Amino acid sequence: MNSFYSIVYGKFAELQVSEQDSVRFAYPTGDSLPSLTTGRRISDCIVGIPTIQLARKAISYGPFLFEDSEFGQVSAVKTIVASITLLSAKSIYRWIYRDFINEWLSKKADPLRARYAMNIILDIFARHRVRQIQGQAFYDDAIRTADALSLLLQPRGSIDYSIMAQTALTSFVLGVQVYLPAPIMKVVQSFVSELEAFAASAKKITNMIERQVLTDVAAAKINKRQLKWGELSTLGNSLYATILKVPGKWHNVYLPYSHPLYARDVASVSVFESGLLTAEDFDKIKPAVKGLHVRDEVLWQETFFEFVRDKKFREKIMQKLMQATRHLNFSDVMFPVGDYVSFSKVHSELSADIRKMSDRVRMVKNAFDENTFQQVGSIDLQLAIQAIASESKRNDIFTRDEEQLKEESWTILIDSSKSLSGSSNDLRAVSICLAETAHQILGSQPWSMFAFSDELFCIKDFAEKYDNQVKARIGGLRTDGLSYIPDALRACCNLVKQNLNARNFLILVSDGLPSGYSHIDDEFSIAVKELKSFGIGLIAIGIGSHSLKKTVRNARIIDKPSDITKEFMQIYTALAS
């Protein structure tokens, strides 16, 4: 089975326009709730998804809390997948309508109610896209289960008129009828009837956007008429006017597995309450949720087990990293937030350089593989039998006593501090070039990659495969913080000592300007000498500055990220020959 990251990213990507014209997927974030931020370009938009938490025989995701049972495991996975798919679909419409929505909102006196009205319209579009791409069966299972679980978090027994109205509104929007005092029902039914009347035209609008806009996001000329904005704004005005009739304080009425129209709305008090959800609670509400149809629970449970395996594997890596950084100055050790879209975008921009790199790698491998046989050494038995049988005089029946391409390990160390010249995009480009080089030249041999500032980031541990999750971590790299170069060298030295091979290389990419505490320059020089004493070869590449040569005299200097492969291969070929 694929890793949990690959599974959830796959769901996200299926609902995007393409890999290149895509919103970014940030997972796992440190937030407690899913989020959506919108920028000028589609690649500036981010869907942020928190992770499932496991603790004290309980499973939680956002405000949802389940006991650690088959029901809890399946429910947690369905809820996070529902978040990912709904927000992935929704992000596209939020981006397309961003300017029109912002202008519309600026004219409303009550921003929370106005945002809710517009958010409901975007939800209709998103749900249609999910059904269209993922299928009705998936929608009825994952999305409707998350809807039902959300309903279970509604306050029960409240006598507050405003909360009762907002709770009823949420219930009706999700297709579950409740019976409350007539004044409340009048407002709610008016709101819902307008949404239902809009449903048919919403389908036509989303189909039109699919044909005319999403086919070429970058080149599309989007205007109000094309997007039927007049129709949407009229509906928004009507919905807004309806909920203005609800007296009292307006709460955060957004679904707890979805998100508010603006991230800052999370600070408002939610009408939903956190609480333990049981299988018995779910069984009671299932008949009331229109369209809910539970499918193959085994697949969902297997996905949860994959999540647990990934989590335990990362925890082991983190324990190893914490041990390696003891008594060092790092403020934290962590994995970068994954962003595979950023990796893919930079990778495509570097495609020509990566092809050249692959050619150079093959040349190095071919050079290592030549002259496998020699006139002395161990006898190749099969060739010796052939020589005797044919009575031929051969001098190539001896093999080398050791392989020409010796077992070796690489540790790639990238300076991601604020002092590094260039952008986060350059940082990712450098990392991608070196990661692809390592993958090409080492094959199954061990290699690792880390980034550092005043924190240490694990991009790839020796024990990990070069898979989509590792690539996503590269995509999530950002420049920030101070530059603890000596601490990073020592941490990597501690890790390499646990994975020693015949040859061990540490590849440092930095501007060579350590910062953060007194005498750090002296510590840098000492750390370089320590590497040598442990038999670890240092390959140093300076980017944006010649300062690295002050401490590592044979360091190579590059002006742009794409030059790194050429310089690296020259150093590596000399060392590996």
URDA-V43320 format. One record per residue. N is the residue number from 0. RES is the residue in three letters. OMEGA is omega in degrees with one decimal (NA if undefined). Layout:
BEGIN
N;RES;OMEGA + N;RES;OMEGA
END
This chain:
BEGIN
0;MET;178.2 + 1;ASN;175.7 + 2;SER;-179.1 + 3;PHE;179.5 + 4;TYR;-179.6 + 5;SER;-179.9 + 6;ILE;-175.2 + 7;VAL;176.8 + 8;TYR;177.8 + 9;GLY;177.1 + 10;LYS;178.8 + 11;PHE;-174.3 + 12;ALA;-178.8 + 13;GLU;-177.7 + 14;LEU;175.9 + 15;GLN;-178.1 + 16;VAL;178.1 + 17;SER;179.9 + 18;GLU;-178.6 + 19;GLN;177.9 + 20;ASP;-172.4 + 21;SER;165.2 + 22;VAL;179.6 + 23;ARG;-177.7 + 24;PHE;-179.1 + 25;ALA;-179.2 + 26;TYR;-8.9 + 27;PRO;176.6 + 28;THR;177.3 + 29;GLY;-178.7 + 30;ASP;179.2 + 31;SER;-177.9 + 32;LEU;174.8 + 33;PRO;-176.2 + 34;SER;175.8 + 35;LEU;174.1 + 36;THR;-173.8 + 37;THR;178.5 + 38;GLY;-177.9 + 39;ARG;177.7 + 40;ARG;-179.7 + 41;ILE;179.5 + 42;SER;175.6 + 43;ASP;179.2 + 44;CYS;-176.8 + 45;ILE;167.3 + 46;VAL;-179.1 + 47;GLY;-176.1 + 48;ILE;173.7 + 49;PRO;-178.7 + 50;THR;171.1 + 51;ILE;-180.0 + 52;GLN;177.8 + 53;LEU;179.1 + 54;ALA;173.1 + 55;ARG;177.9 + 56;LYS;179.1 + 57;ALA;178.9 + 58;ILE;179.6 + 59;SER;172.1 + 60;TYR;-173.0 + 61;GLY;179.7 + 62;PRO;-178.9 + 63;PHE;178.9 + 64;LEU;-178.3 + 65;PHE;170.1 + 66;GLU;-177.4 + 67;ASP;179.2 + 68;SER;177.8 + 69;GLU;178.0 + 70;PHE;-178.9 + 71;GLY;-179.6 + 72;GLN;-179.1 + 73;VAL;-177.6 + 74;SER;-179.8 + 75;ALA;-179.6 + 76;VAL;178.7 + 77;LYS;-177.1 + 78;THR;179.8 + 79;ILE;177.1 + 80;VAL;176.1 + 81;ALA;176.0 + 82;SER;-175.3 + 83;ILE;-176.5 + 84;THR;-178.9 + 85;LEU;-178.8 + 86;LEU;176.7 + 87;SER;178.9 + 88;ALA;-176.2 + 89;LYS;-176.1 + 90;SER;-178.8 + 91;ILE;-179.1 + 92;TYR;176.6 + 93;ARG;179.7 + 94;TRP;-177.5 + 95;ILE;-175.2 + 96;TYR;-168.7 + 97;ARG;-175.9 + 98;ASP;-179.9 + 99;PHE;179.5 + 100;ILE;-179.4 + 101;ASN;178.0 + 102;GLU;179.9 + 103;TRP;-178.4 + 104;LEU;-177.0 + 105;SER;-177.7 + 106;LYS;-176.7 + 107;LYS;-177.2 + 108;ALA;-179.0 + 109;ASP;-173.5 + 110;PRO;-177.8 + 111;LEU;179.4 + 112;ARG;179.6 + 113;ALA;179.7 + 114;ARG;178.0 + 115;TYR;179.9 + 116;ALA;-179.2 + 117;MET;179.6 + 118;ASN;179.1 + 119;ILE;178.4 + 120;ILE;178.1 + 121;LEU;177.3 + 122;ASP;179.5 + 123;ILE;177.6 + 124;PHE;-176.3 + 125;ALA;-179.1 + 126;ARG;176.6 + 127;HIS;-179.9 + 128;ARG;177.8 + 129;VAL;179.5 + 130;ARG;-177.3 + 131;GLN;-173.5 + 132;ILE;-177.2 + 133;GLN;179.0 + 134;GLY;-178.4 + 135;GLN;-178.2 + 136;ALA;177.3 + 137;PHE;-179.3 + 138;TYR;-178.4 + 139;ASP;-178.9 + 140;ASP;-172.2 + 141;ALA;-175.9 + 142;ILE;-178.4 + 143;ARG;173.5 + 144;THR;178.3 + 145;ALA;176.0 + 146;ASP;-178.7 + 147;ALA;178.9 + 148;LEU;177.4 + 149;SER;179.3 + 150;LEU;179.5 + 151;LEU;178.9 + 152;LEU;178.8 + 153;GLN;178.9 + 154;PRO;-178.8 + 155;ARG;175.5 + 156;GLY;-180.0 + 157;SER;177.2 + 158;ILE;176.8 + 159;ASP;-175.0 + 160;TYR;-177.7 + 161;SER;-179.8 + 162;ILE;178.0 + 163;MET;-179.4 + 164;ALA;-178.5 + 165;GLN;176.2 + 166;THR;178.8 + 167;ALA;179.7 + 168;LEU;178.6 + 169;THR;-178.7 + 170;SER;-178.0 + 171;PHE;178.3 + 172;VAL;179.8 + 173;LEU;173.8 + 174;GLY;179.3 + 175;VAL;-177.6 + 176;GLN;173.5 + 177;VAL;-177.2 + 178;TYR;-176.0 + 179;LEU;179.6 + 180;PRO;-173.3 + 181;ALA;-179.7 + 182;PRO;178.5 + 183;ILE;-176.9 + 184;MET;-179.8 + 185;LYS;179.5 + 186;VAL;-176.5 + 187;VAL;-177.6 + 188;GLN;175.7 + 189;SER;179.6 + 190;PHE;-175.6 + 191;VAL;-179.6 + 192;SER;177.1 + 193;GLU;178.0 + 194;LEU;-179.1 + 195;GLU;178.1 + 196;ALA;-179.3 + 197;PHE;-171.3 + 198;ALA;-177.6 + 199;ALA;179.6 + 200;SER;177.5 + 201;ALA;178.4 + 202;LYS;178.5 + 203;LYS;-179.7 + 204;ILE;-179.7 + 205;THR;176.9 + 206;ASN;178.1 + 207;MET;177.8 + 208;ILE;178.0 + 209;GLU;-176.8 + 210;ARG;-167.7 + 211;GLN;-174.7 + 212;VAL;-172.6 + 213;LEU;178.1 + 214;THR;178.1 + 215;ASP;-174.3 + 216;VAL;-175.0 + 217;ALA;-174.5 + 218;ALA;-173.6 + 219;ALA;173.6 + 220;LYS;-171.3 + 221;ILE;177.5 + 222;ASN;-175.1 + 223;LYS;-177.8 + 224;ARG;-178.3 + 225;GLN;-176.7 + 226;LEU;179.3 + 227;LYS;-175.8 + 228;TRP;178.6 + 229;GLY;178.8 + 230;GLU;-179.1 + 231;LEU;-178.4 + 232;SER;176.8 + 233;THR;177.2 + 234;LEU;179.2 + 235;GLY;178.8 + 236;ASN;-178.1 + 237;SER;178.6 + 238;LEU;179.8 + 239;TYR;179.3 + 240;ALA;-179.1 + 241;THR;-175.9 + 242;ILE;172.1 + 243;LEU;179.8 + 244;LYS;177.6 + 245;VAL;-177.6 + 246;PRO;174.6 + 247;GLY;-176.7 + 248;LYS;176.4 + 249;TRP;-177.8 + 250;HIS;170.5 + 251;ASN;-174.0 + 252;VAL;-179.9 + 253;TYR;178.7 + 254;LEU;-175.6 + 255;PRO;176.0 + 256;TYR;176.9 + 257;SER;-177.7 + 258;HIS;173.7 + 259;PRO;179.6 + 260;LEU;175.6 + 261;TYR;-175.7 + 262;ALA;-176.0 + 263;ARG;178.3 + 264;ASP;178.8 + 265;VAL;-177.9 + 266;ALA;178.4 + 267;SER;-176.1 + 268;VAL;-177.5 + 269;SER;174.6 + 270;VAL;178.1 + 271;PHE;-179.0 + 272;GLU;176.3 + 273;SER;178.5 + 274;GLY;-179.9 + 275;LEU;179.3 + 276;LEU;-177.0 + 277;THR;176.8 + 278;ALA;179.9 + 279;GLU;177.4 + 280;ASP;-177.4 + 281;PHE;179.7 + 282;ASP;-179.0 + 283;LYS;-175.1 + 284;ILE;-176.8 + 285;LYS;-176.6 + 286;PRO;-176.3 + 287;ALA;-175.3 + 288;VAL;-176.7 + 289;LYS;175.3 + 290;GLY;-180.0 + 291;LEU;179.3 + 292;HIS;-178.2 + 293;VAL;-176.0 + 294;ARG;-173.8 + 295;ASP;-178.8 + 296;GLU;-177.3 + 297;VAL;-179.9 + 298;LEU;178.1 + 299;TRP;-179.7 + 300;GLN;176.3 + 301;GLU;176.6 + 302;THR;176.8 + 303;PHE;179.7 + 304;PHE;177.2 + 305;GLU;175.0 + 306;PHE;-178.7 + 307;VAL;178.5 + 308;ARG;178.3 + 309;ASP;-177.9 + 310;LYS;-179.7 + 311;LYS;178.4 + 312;PHE;178.5 + 313;ARG;179.3 + 314;GLU;176.7 + 315;LYS;177.8 + 316;ILE;-178.4 + 317;MET;176.7 + 318;GLN;178.5 + 319;LYS;179.9 + 320;LEU;178.8 + 321;MET;177.4 + 322;GLN;-178.3 + 323;ALA;-177.2 + 324;THR;176.5 + 325;ARG;178.3 + 326;HIS;173.4 + 327;LEU;-170.0 + 328;ASN;-177.9 + 329;PHE;177.9 + 330;SER;-179.2 + 331;ASP;174.4 + 332;VAL;-173.9 + 333;MET;168.9 + 334;PHE;174.6 + 335;PRO;173.1 + 336;VAL;-176.0 + 337;GLY;177.3 + 338;ASP;-175.8 + 339;TYR;179.8 + 340;VAL;178.2 + 341;SER;176.9 + 342;PHE;-176.4 + 343;SER;-179.0 + 344;LYS;-179.6 + 345;VAL;179.6 + 346;HIS;-179.6 + 347;SER;178.0 + 348;GLU;-178.4 + 349;LEU;-171.0 + 350;SER;180.0 + 351;ALA;179.5 + 352;ASP;179.6 + 353;ILE;176.0 + 354;ARG;177.5 + 355;LYS;179.2 + 356;MET;-179.8 + 357;SER;178.5 + 358;ASP;179.8 + 359;ARG;179.1 + 360;VAL;179.1 + 361;ARG;177.7 + 362;MET;178.7 + 363;VAL;179.6 + 364;LYS;179.5 + 365;ASN;178.9 + 366;ALA;178.9 + 367;PHE;-175.3 + 368;ASP;-179.6 + 369;GLU;175.1 + 370;ASN;179.9 + 371;THR;-176.8 + 372;PHE;178.2 + 373;GLN;-172.3 + 374;GLN;175.2 + 375;VAL;179.0 + 376;GLY;179.5 + 377;SER;-178.1 + 378;ILE;169.6 + 379;ASP;-170.2 + 380;LEU;-178.2 + 381;GLN;178.9 + 382;LEU;179.0 + 383;ALA;177.9 + 384;ILE;179.0 + 385;GLN;-179.5 + 386;ALA;180.0 + 387;ILE;-177.4 + 388;ALA;-177.9 + 389;SER;-178.2 + 390;GLU;179.8 + 391;SER;176.9 + 392;LYS;-179.2 + 393;ARG;177.9 + 394;ASN;-178.0 + 395;ASP;-178.0 + 396;ILE;179.2 + 397;PHE;177.0 + 398;THR;178.6 + 399;ARG;178.3 + 400;ASP;176.1 + 401;GLU;-178.0 + 402;GLU;178.1 + 403;GLN;176.4 + 404;LEU;-174.3 + 405;LYS;173.6 + 406;GLU;-178.5 + 407;GLU;176.9 + 408;SER;175.5 + 409;TRP;168.2 + 410;THR;-179.3 + 411;ILE;-174.2 + 412;LEU;-174.2 + 413;ILE;175.8 + 414;ASP;-179.9 + 415;SER;-178.5 + 416;SER;-177.7 + 417;LYS;-176.1 + 418;SER;-178.8 + 419;LEU;-177.7 + 420;SER;-179.6 + 421;GLY;-174.0 + 422;SER;174.0 + 423;SER;177.8 + 424;ASN;176.8 + 425;ASP;178.8 + 426;LEU;178.4 + 427;ARG;-179.6 + 428;ALA;177.2 + 429;VAL;-177.8 + 430;SER;179.7 + 431;ILE;179.5 + 432;CYS;-178.4 + 433;LEU;178.7 + 434;ALA;178.7 + 435;GLU;177.1 + 436;THR;179.6 + 437;ALA;-179.5 + 438;HIS;-178.1 + 439;GLN;-169.7 + 440;ILE;-175.3 + 441;LEU;-178.7 + 442;GLY;-177.2 + 443;SER;179.2 + 444;GLN;-171.6 + 445;PRO;170.0 + 446;TRP;-178.2 + 447;SER;179.2 + 448;MET;178.1 + 449;PHE;171.6 + 450;ALA;-176.7 + 451;PHE;166.5 + 452;SER;165.0 + 453;ASP;171.5 + 454;GLU;177.9 + 455;LEU;-178.7 + 456;PHE;177.1 + 457;CYS;176.5 + 458;ILE;177.5 + 459;LYS;173.7 + 460;ASP;177.9 + 461;PHE;-174.1 + 462;ALA;-176.2 + 463;GLU;173.9 + 464;LYS;175.0 + 465;TYR;-174.3 + 466;ASP;-176.7 + 467;ASN;179.6 + 468;GLN;177.0 + 469;VAL;179.3 + 470;LYS;178.4 + 471;ALA;177.8 + 472;ARG;175.8 + 473;ILE;179.1 + 474;GLY;-178.6 + 475;GLY;-177.8 + 476;LEU;176.6 + 477;ARG;175.7 + 478;THR;-179.8 + 479;ASP;171.2 + 480;GLY;-179.7 + 481;LEU;-173.6 + 482;SER;179.3 + 483;TYR;-176.7 + 484;ILE;-178.6 + 485;PRO;179.1 + 486;ASP;179.1 + 487;ALA;178.2 + 488;LEU;-178.3 + 489;ARG;177.4 + 490;ALA;-179.7 + 491;CYS;176.6 + 492;CYS;178.4 + 493;ASN;179.9 + 494;LEU;-180.0 + 495;VAL;179.9 + 496;LYS;176.9 + 497;GLN;-176.6 + 498;ASN;-175.4 + 499;LEU;175.6 + 500;ASN;179.5 + 501;ALA;176.7 + 502;ARG;-176.5 + 503;ASN;-177.8 + 504;PHE;171.6 + 505;LEU;-177.4 + 506;ILE;-179.0 + 507;LEU;173.6 + 508;VAL;-174.0 + 509;SER;171.5 + 510;ASP;176.9 + 511;GLY;-178.2 + 512;LEU;179.2 + 513;PRO;179.5 + 514;SER;173.6 + 515;GLY;178.5 + 516;TYR;-175.0 + 517;SER;178.3 + 518;HIS;-178.0 + 519;ILE;177.5 + 520;ASP;177.5 + 521;ASP;179.6 + 522;GLU;177.4 + 523;PHE;179.6 + 524;SER;-179.4 + 525;ILE;-179.1 + 526;ALA;177.2 + 527;VAL;178.2 + 528;LYS;179.0 + 529;GLU;177.4 + 530;LEU;-178.7 + 531;LYS;-178.2 + 532;SER;177.8 + 533;PHE;177.8 + 534;GLY;179.1 + 535;ILE;-179.7 + 536;GLY;-178.5 + 537;LEU;172.5 + 538;ILE;-174.6 + 539;ALA;179.9 + 540;ILE;179.6 + 541;GLY;179.2 + 542;ILE;178.0 + 543;GLY;-177.7 + 544;SER;175.7 + 545;HIS;-175.0 + 546;SER;-178.1 + 547;LEU;-179.0 + 548;LYS;178.7 + 549;LYS;-178.4 + 550;THR;179.0 + 551;VAL;-169.7 + 552;ARG;-178.2 + 553;ASN;178.1 + 554;ALA;174.9 + 555;ARG;-178.3 + 556;ILE;178.5 + 557;ILE;179.8 + 558;ASP;-179.6 + 559;LYS;-174.1 + 560;PRO;-175.5 + 561;SER;178.8 + 562;ASP;-169.9 + 563;ILE;-177.2 + 564;THR;-179.9 + 565;LYS;-178.5 + 566;GLU;-179.2 + 567;PHE;-176.9 + 568;MET;178.0 + 569;GLN;178.1 + 570;ILE;-176.2 + 571;TYR;-179.7 + 572;THR;179.0 + 573;ALA;-178.1 + 574;LEU;-173.8 + 575;ALA;-177.2 + 576;SER;NA
END
